[in-house]
């Protein structure tokens, strides 16, 4: 599922709202061990565009 989530996020990265929606879906779907990998990958790949969205989405997941 992690690989699939990454593929989807790359495809929707052109749109801020779509990226956030798909990121939140991915966070709900993945097991805890995969979440840290996804977070690291997102920050490396899209941190320059969506840093606040990534941080907020993962913070909400932990709450």
Buried (B, 14 or more C-beta within 10 A) or exposed (E): EBEEBBEBBEEBBEEEEBBBEBBBEBBEEBEEEBBEEBBEBBBEBBBEEBEEBBBBBBEEBEE
